[in-house]
Amino acid sequence: MKGLTAKEEEIMGFFWEKGPLFVKEMLAFYEEPKPHFNTLSTIVRGLEDKGFLAHKTYGNTYQYNAVLNKEDFSKGTLKKVISKYFNNSYLSAVSSLVKEEDISLEDLKQLIAEVERGKI
């Protein structure tokens, strides 16, 4: 599955949070100046072409819904990052987080304990 631009990910967030939506309903989620209806419609159709959304037809309008849930998208994205930047090594990824102090040693110990207890 293809990746998402920042704008596409923002729009997918609406579907993950709110459920099925008509493009017209999405306009309410934006502050002024609101994007043009046609702009949103184009992005939504692109997301459908990429396989992230599907639609149901109601007369001459479409209600779109997410095909992929946020958790599955997150997992796929993480796998791509680890593959691309860490040579498919989860150990290297975690090691980098520890080295950069993005995860503390105490957090890492807690994570290991949770894995050993089967909570993760």
Secondary structure, 3 states (H helix, E strand, C coil): CCCCCHHHHHHHHHHHHHCCEEHHHHHHHCCCCCCCHHHHHHHHHHHHHCCCEEEEEECCEEEEEECCCHHHHHHHHHHHHHHHHHCCCHHHHHHHHHHCCCCCHHHHHHHHHHHHCCCC
